[in-house]
Amino acid sequence: MSANNEVLIVKNLYFRYPGGDYVLKGVELEVSRGEHVLVIGDTGSGKTTLIRAITGLGTLLYRGEMAGEVYIAGVRLDQVTPEKLQRLVHVVGQNPYLFFTDYTARDELYSYALRVYRDPNHAKRAVERAVETMNIWHLLDRYFYELSGGEARRVAVARALVADPVLLLFDEPLMWMDDHGVEDFKHILSLLRKLGKTVVVFEHRFLPILRLFDRVYLLERGVLVEVTNLVRDAIRHAHLERWSELKATHLRGSRVLVSLRGVSHSYDKPVLRGVDLDVFSDELIIIYGRNGSGKTTLLKIIAGYLKPTKGRVARACRVMYVPQNIPLFFTEETVMKEVESICKTWGRGVDCIKAGAKALQELKIPREASPFNLSHGQMVKLATTLSRLAGADLVLLDEPFSGLTYVDRLRLLEHLKSSGVAAVIATSSSDAVGSGIWSRAYELDEGVLKPLRADRVGSIELAARIYEEIKRGAGA
C-alpha cells in the first residue's frame, strides 16, 4: 500500500474526555482508497469516540485530550481548517433526522451546498449530482418528518456526497432500521463502492452487512484489533441457520395481566385491525414488524396511553412502557436520582433504593452520571432496571435492541426471563427475534397480529455465539 493510496492513517491514538480516563489507548488504523472497513465493539467501547477523534470533534466540541496522529488524504488533522475538513471527511450519524436544519430535503441539501461552496451555481450542480447518484428526486419536496428511516438515511448520504469527501464514516447506520431498511443500506454501500468512496462503518448489528467489507476490526479496551479472519471462521463454525420451528420454552403463568379483544386503531388509515391478545404473568412475548406497522401503537394501547378506536382492553396489573426514543423515559439529573425518584413514585421504600444502587454497580454506571449522557445501550439497560425496581408486573419495551450487541440483546432477554416480570418486546429486526427464551412470537403485518413463521427469523443466540467467539479469538 503506497502512501498516496492511504486515505486514513491513525497512529498511536489516545483520547479522553475532561476529567475522565482514556477511552482510546493507542489505536492504530490504516484505510486505503476505496476500501470499506467495519468496526465492531461493545456498547461504550469507544466507537463513537473514535469517530469524534478522527474528525477533530473530540477536541473542538467535547474539549477532550488527544495524543497521537491522524492523517486524512495525507493531511494531518491538527493542520487542517474546519472548512477544509468537511471536504475531506463526512460523518453520517446514528439518527439521520438530526442533521436536518431545514424542513424539506431540497432546502437542506441546497443550504448545505451553499455553506460548502459559497457559490449558488456550484452549489446547485453539487446537489444535482448527489441527488442523481442517490436517486432521491422523489424525496426532495418531502418534509423531513415525512421520510422513513431508510429514506432519511438516503438523504443524509446525498448530503455527504454534496461535499464530495474522500472519507465517509457511518455511526451505527442500522440503528432503528427494519429489515427493509437494512437492505436499502446494503444497496447504499454497494453504490458507494462503485463510486470508489472510502468507507468506515461503526456498527453493533454487523451480521447482515458483514460480507460487504474488506476488513473487520474489533474495538476493545481502547484498542483496535483486526478480526477479519476470526469473523469468517466464527461464522463457518456456527453454521448460521434459521430456526426450523418456534416453540415456547416455558409455560405461561396462570394470571391474565392484560386482555385485548377486537382492538382496532386508526389515524389517517387503519393501523390495527381486530387484535386479540392475552398477556399472562411470567411470560415474554416478541412482536416483530417493519417500521410503521403499528407496533408502537399496540404497546401504547396495552399501556393505556392510547384508547383504541374499537375493541376492549382489560388490565389487572402495573404496566411500565419504555419508549423507543429512550431519553424520554428519564427525568432526573443523575442515574441515582432516577432510582430514588422511581422508588418513591411507586412506593417501594428504602430497600428499593438500595437494590437500585447495587444494580447500578453491576451495570458499571456511575451513580452521579447523567442518564442523558449514557450510550443508547446503557440507557436501555438502565430503563429496564428501573422498571424492575418499580415492581411493574408487565414491562413493554419498544425497540430495546437498538445500540446493543448481540450478546447484550441475549442477556437482556435472559434478564427479563429471570426477573419474574412479564414483558412484551416490539422489534423490527428479525435477527433479534430467533430465541428459545420467549413464550410466544408474533408478527404485526398490515394491522393484523398473527403467529410468526419460522422462516421469518434469525437466531440471536447464534449471533451472540459468533460475537463471543470473535472476542475470544482476539484475546478480548
C-alpha positions in Angstrom: 0.0 0.0 0.0 1.6 3.3 -1.1 1.4 6.4 1.0 -0.6 8.1 -1.7 -3.2 5.3 -1.5 -3.8 5.7 2.2 -6.9 7.8 2.8 -6.9 7.4 6.6 -3.9 6.8 8.9 -4.3 6.7 12.7 -1.1 6.3 14.7 -0.9 5.6 18.4 -4.2 7.5 19.1 -5.1 8.2 22.7 -8.2 10.2 23.7 -10.1 11.0 26.9 -12.9 13.4 27.9 -12.3 16.1 30.5 -11.8 14.6 33.9 -12.1 11.0 32.6 -9.9 8.0 31.9 -8.6 7.3 28.4 -11.2 5.8 26.2 -8.8 5.2 23.3 -5.5 3.7 24.2 -3.1 3.5 21.3 -5.4 3.0 18.3 -3.7 2.1 15.0 -5.6 2.0 11.7 -4.8 2.4 8.0 -7.5 2.5 5.4 -6.6 2.7 1.7 -8.5 4.4 -1.1 -11.8 2.7 -2.0 -11.7 0.3 0.9 -14.7 -0.5 3.1 -13.9 -1.2 6.7 -16.2 -2.3 9.5 -15.5 -1.6 13.2 -17.5 -3.6 15.8 -17.4 -3.5 19.6 -19.4 -3.5 22.8 -21.7 -0.7 23.9 -19.4 2.0 25.4 -16.3 0.6 23.9 -15.4 3.9 22.2 -16.7 3.6 18.6 -18.4 7.0 18.6 -15.4 8.4 20.5 -13.1 7.2 17.7 -15.2 8.9 15.1 -15.0 12.1 17.1 -11.2 11.8 17.4 -10.8 11.1 13.7 -12.9 14.2 12.7 -11.5 16.5 15.3 -14.8 17.0 17.1 -13.4 15.3 20.2 -11.2 18.2 21.0 -13.1 21.1 19.3 -16.6 20.3 20.6 -16.1 18.0 23.5 -12.9 19.6 24.8 -11.2 16.2 25.1 -7.5 15.5 25.3 -5.9 13.7 22.3 -2.5 12.3 21.7 -1.2 10.6 18.6 -1.5 11.3 14.9 -4.4 11.3 12.4 -3.9 11.8 8.7 -6.8 12.1 6.1 -5.7 12.1 2.5 -2.2 12.8 3.6 -3.2 15.9 5.6 -2.5 15.9 9.3 -5.7 16.5 11.3 -4.3 19.3 13.5 -3.1 21.2 10.5 -6.4 21.4 8.6 -9.1 24.1 8.9 -12.7 23.1 9.7 -13.7 24.3 6.2 -11.2 22.0 4.6 -12.0 19.2 6.9 -15.6 18.9 5.7 -14.3 18.3 2.1 -12.1 15.5 3.5 -14.4 13.5 5.8 -18.1 13.4 6.5 -20.0 11.6 9.3 -23.4 10.1 8.8 -24.7 9.8 12.3 -26.9 7.3 14.1 -30.1 9.4 13.7 -30.4 10.7 10.2 -33.2 13.1 11.2 -30.9 15.1 13.5 -28.8 16.7 10.7 -31.9 18.5 9.2 -31.9 22.2 9.8 -34.4 22.9 7.0 -37.9 21.4 6.6 -37.5 19.8 3.2 -34.8 17.6 1.7 -34.3 20.0 -1.2 -33.8 23.0 1.1 -31.5 21.0 3.4 -29.2 19.9 0.6 -29.1 23.3 -1.1 -28.4 25.3 2.1 -25.6 22.8 3.0 -24.1 23.0 -0.5 -24.1 26.8 -0.2 -22.1 26.6 3.1 -19.6 24.3 1.4 -19.1 26.1 -1.9 -20.3 29.7 -1.3 -21.4 29.9 -4.9 -25.1 29.3 -5.9 -24.3 27.8 -9.3 -21.6 25.4 -7.9 -24.0 24.5 -5.0 -26.8 23.7 -7.4 -24.6 21.5 -9.6 -23.3 19.6 -6.5 -26.9 19.0 -5.2 -28.0 17.7 -8.6 -25.0 15.3 -8.8 -25.7 14.0 -5.3 -29.5 13.6 -5.9 -28.9 11.8 -9.2 -26.4 9.5 -7.6 -28.7 8.6 -4.7 -31.8 8.6 -6.9 -33.9 10.7 -4.5 -35.6 13.2 -6.8 -38.9 12.0 -5.5 -37.9 12.9 -1.9 -36.8 16.4 -2.5 -40.1 18.2 -1.6 -41.0 15.9 1.3 -40.7 17.3 4.8 -38.0 15.5 6.8 -40.5 14.2 9.4 -42.4 12.5 6.5 -39.4 10.4 5.5 -39.0 6.8 6.6 -35.7 5.9 8.4 -34.3 4.4 5.1 -35.4 7.5 3.1 -33.8 9.9 5.7 -30.6 7.8 5.5 -30.5 8.2 1.7 -30.9 12.0 2.0 -28.2 12.0 4.7 -25.8 10.2 2.3 -26.7 12.5 -0.5 -25.8 15.4 1.8 -22.5 13.8 2.5 -21.8 13.4 -1.3 -22.5 17.1 -1.9 -19.1 18.0 -0.4 -17.5 15.0 -2.3 -15.4 13.9 0.8 -12.6 11.4 0.4 -13.8 9.5 3.5 -17.2 8.6 4.8 -17.8 7.5 8.4 -21.1 5.8 9.4 -22.0 5.7 13.1 -24.4 2.9 13.8 -26.3 3.2 10.5 -28.6 0.2 11.2 -29.9 1.6 14.5 -33.8 1.8 14.3 -33.8 0.3 10.8 -36.1 -2.6 10.0 -35.1 -5.4 7.7 -36.2 -3.4 4.6 -34.0 -0.5 5.7 -31.1 -2.9 6.1 -31.4 -4.0 2.5 -31.6 -0.3 1.5 -28.3 0.4 3.4 -26.6 -2.6 1.7 -27.6 -1.0 -1.6 -26.1 2.3 -0.5 -22.8 0.6 0.4 -22.6 -1.1 -3.0 -23.3 2.2 -4.7 -20.5 3.9 -2.7 -18.1 1.2 -3.6 -18.9 1.7 -7.3 -18.2 5.4 -6.8 -14.8 4.5 -5.3 -15.6 6.0 -1.9 -13.6 5.1 1.1 -16.0 4.0 3.9 -15.6 3.1 7.6 -18.8 1.8 9.3 -19.1 1.5 13.1 -21.9 -0.9 13.9 -23.3 -3.3 16.6 -25.6 -5.2 14.3 -22.9 -6.3 11.9 -24.1 -9.7 10.6 -26.5 -8.5 7.9 -23.8 -6.4 6.3 -20.7 -8.3 7.1 -19.9 -9.7 3.6 -19.7 -6.1 2.2 -16.5 -5.2 3.9 -12.8 -5.8 3.0 -11.6 -5.8 6.6 -13.2 -6.0 10.1 -11.9 -4.6 13.3 -12.9 -5.1 17.0 -12.6 -2.1 19.3 -12.0 -3.5 22.8 -10.4 -1.9 25.8 -9.5 1.2 23.8 -7.5 -0.7 21.1 -8.4 -1.8 17.6 -7.7 -5.5 16.7 -8.2 -6.8 13.2 -10.6 -9.8 13.3 -11.4 -10.3 9.6 -10.3 -14.0 9.6 -11.8 -14.6 13.0 -15.2 -13.4 11.8 -15.1 -15.7 8.8 -14.0 -18.7 11.0 -16.7 -17.9 13.6 -19.4 -17.8 11.0 -18.2 -21.0 9.4 -18.1 -22.8 12.8 -21.5 -21.6 13.9 -23.2 -22.7 10.6 -25.7 -19.8 10.5 -29.1 -21.3 10.3 -32.8 -20.4 10.5 -34.9 -21.8 13.3 -36.9 -24.7 12.0 -39.7 -24.3 14.4 -40.9 -21.8 17.0 -41.7 -23.4 20.3 -42.3 -21.9 23.7 -39.6 -22.7 26.3 -41.7 -22.0 29.4 -45.3 -22.2 30.4 -47.4 -19.1 30.7 -48.4 -18.0 34.2 -51.9 -18.6 35.3 -52.9 -14.9 35.8 -54.0 -12.8 32.9 -52.4 -9.4 33.2 -53.8 -7.7 30.1 -56.5 -8.8 27.7 -57.3 -7.3 24.3 -60.4 -8.2 22.3 -61.1 -6.9 18.8 -58.8 -4.0 19.2 -58.6 -1.7 16.2 -57.0 1.7 15.8 -56.8 4.3 13.0 -55.0 7.5 12.3 -55.5 8.7 8.7 -55.8 5.0 7.9 -56.3 1.8 9.9 -53.2 0.7 11.8 -54.5 -2.2 13.9 -57.3 -4.5 12.8 -59.2 -6.7 15.3 -56.2 -7.6 17.5 -56.9 -10.3 20.2 -54.2 -10.9 22.7 -53.9 -12.2 26.3 -50.7 -11.5 28.2 -50.1 -13.9 31.1 -47.9 -13.4 34.1 -44.2 -14.6 33.8 -44.1 -14.7 30.0 -42.1 -13.0 27.4 -43.8 -12.1 24.1 -42.0 -10.8 21.0 -43.8 -8.8 18.3 -42.0 -8.4 15.0 -42.9 -6.0 12.3 -41.4 -3.4 9.9 -41.3 0.2 10.8 -44.7 1.8 10.6 -46.5 -1.5 11.1 -48.3 -0.3 14.3 -46.1 -2.0 17.0 -45.7 1.2 19.0 -49.4 1.9 18.7 -50.2 -1.5 20.1 -47.8 -1.1 23.0 -49.3 2.3 23.9 -52.8 0.8 23.8 -51.6 -2.1 26.1 -50.1 0.5 28.5 -53.2 2.7 28.5 -51.5 5.7 26.8 -53.9 5.3 23.8 -57.5 4.4 23.6 -58.4 2.0 20.8 -60.8 3.2 18.1 -62.6 -0.1 18.6 -62.4 -3.0 20.9 -61.8 -3.6 24.6 -58.7 -3.6 26.8 -58.7 -5.0 30.4 -55.7 -4.6 32.7 -55.1 -6.3 36.0 -51.5 -5.2 36.7 -49.0 -2.4 36.9 -47.6 -1.7 33.4 -44.3 0.2 32.6 -43.8 1.4 29.0 -40.2 2.0 27.8 -40.3 4.1 24.6 -38.0 3.7 21.5 -36.8 7.2 22.0 -35.3 6.2 25.3 -34.2 9.7 26.6 -38.0 10.4 27.0 -38.0 7.8 29.8 -35.7 9.8 32.0 -36.4 12.9 34.1 -33.6 13.4 36.6 -30.1 14.9 36.6 -28.3 11.7 37.7 -29.0 7.9 37.4 -29.1 7.6 41.2 -31.8 10.3 41.4 -33.7 8.3 38.7 -33.5 5.3 41.1 -34.7 7.4 44.1 -37.5 9.0 42.1 -38.9 5.8 40.7 -38.7 4.0 44.1 -40.5 7.0 45.7 -43.2 7.3 42.9 -44.0 3.6 43.1 -43.9 3.5 46.9 -41.1 0.9 47.0 -39.2 2.3 50.0 -35.6 2.2 51.2 -34.9 -1.4 50.1 -35.8 -0.4 46.5 -33.2 2.4 46.6 -30.5 0.0 48.0 -31.3 -2.5 45.3 -31.1 0.2 42.7 -27.7 1.3 43.9 -26.5 -2.3 43.7 -27.9 -2.6 40.2 -26.1 0.5 39.0 -22.8 -1.0 40.3 -23.5 -4.2 38.4 -24.2 -2.2 35.3 -21.0 -0.3 35.8 -22.9 3.0 35.6 -21.6 5.7 37.9 -24.2 6.9 40.4 -23.6 10.6 39.5 -23.7 10.1 35.7 -26.4 11.9 33.8 -28.8 9.4 32.2 -28.8 11.6 29.1 -25.0 11.2 28.6 -25.2 7.3 28.6 -24.8 5.4 25.4 -28.1 4.1 23.9 -27.4 0.6 25.1 -26.7 1.8 28.6 -29.9 3.8 28.6 -31.9 0.6 27.6 -30.3 -1.4 30.5 -31.0 1.4 33.0 -34.6 1.8 31.9 -35.2 -2.0 32.2 -33.6 -1.9 35.7 -35.8 1.0 36.8 -38.9 -0.9 35.5 -38.0 -3.9 37.6 -37.3 -1.7 40.7 -40.7 -0.1 40.3 -42.3 -3.5 40.8 -44.1 -3.5 37.4 -45.9 -6.7 36.6 -45.6 -6.1 32.9 -42.9 -4.2 31.0 -43.4 -3.0 27.4 -40.2 -2.4 25.5 -40.3 -0.6 22.2 -37.2 -1.5 20.0 -34.9 -2.1 23.0 -32.2 -3.8 20.9 -31.1 -0.7 19.1 -27.5 0.0 20.2 -27.0 -3.3 21.8 -24.5 -6.0 20.8 -25.9 -9.5 20.0 -24.6 -10.7 23.4 -26.2 -7.8 25.2 -29.5 -8.5 23.4 -29.4 -12.1 24.6 -28.5 -11.0 28.1 -31.4 -8.6 28.2 -33.8 -11.4 27.2 -32.3 -13.7 29.8 -32.6 -11.0 32.4 -36.2 -10.4 31.6 -37.0 -14.1 31.8 -35.3 -14.5 35.2 -36.8 -11.3 36.7 -40.3 -12.8 37.1 -41.8 -9.8 35.3 -43.8 -10.4 32.2 -42.6 -8.5 29.1 -43.8 -7.6 25.6 -41.0 -6.6 23.2 -41.6 -4.9 19.9 -38.8 -5.2 17.3 -38.3 -4.5 13.6 -35.2 -6.7 13.4 -35.6 -10.3 12.5 -32.1 -11.2 13.8 -33.3 -10.1 17.3 -36.3 -12.5 17.2 -35.0 -16.0 17.0 -34.5 -17.2 20.5 -35.8 -20.0 22.7 -36.4 -17.6 25.6 -39.7 -16.1 24.6 -43.0 -17.8 25.2 -44.8 -16.6 22.1 -43.7 -14.8 18.9 -46.0 -12.7 16.7 -45.8 -10.7 13.5 -47.8 -7.5 13.0 -48.5 -7.1 9.3 -51.0 -4.7 7.8 -52.6 -4.2 11.2 -53.1 -7.9 11.8 -51.4 -9.8 14.7 -50.5 -13.3 13.7 -48.1 -16.1 14.8 -44.6 -15.5 13.4 -43.5 -18.0 10.8 -40.2 -19.8 11.4 -38.7 -18.7 8.1 -39.1 -15.1 9.1 -36.5 -15.1 11.9 -32.8 -15.5 12.6 -31.1 -16.7 15.7 -30.0 -14.2 18.3 -28.3 -17.0 20.2 -26.2 -18.0 17.2 -25.3 -14.3 16.6 -24.2 -13.9 20.2 -22.1 -17.1 19.9 -20.4 -15.7 16.8 -19.6 -12.4 18.6 -18.3 -14.1 21.7 -16.1 -16.4 19.6 -14.7 -13.3 17.8 -13.8 -11.6 21.1 -12.2 -14.8 22.4 -10.1 -15.2 19.3 -9.0 -11.6 19.6 -8.0 -12.1 23.2 -10.6 -9.6 24.4 
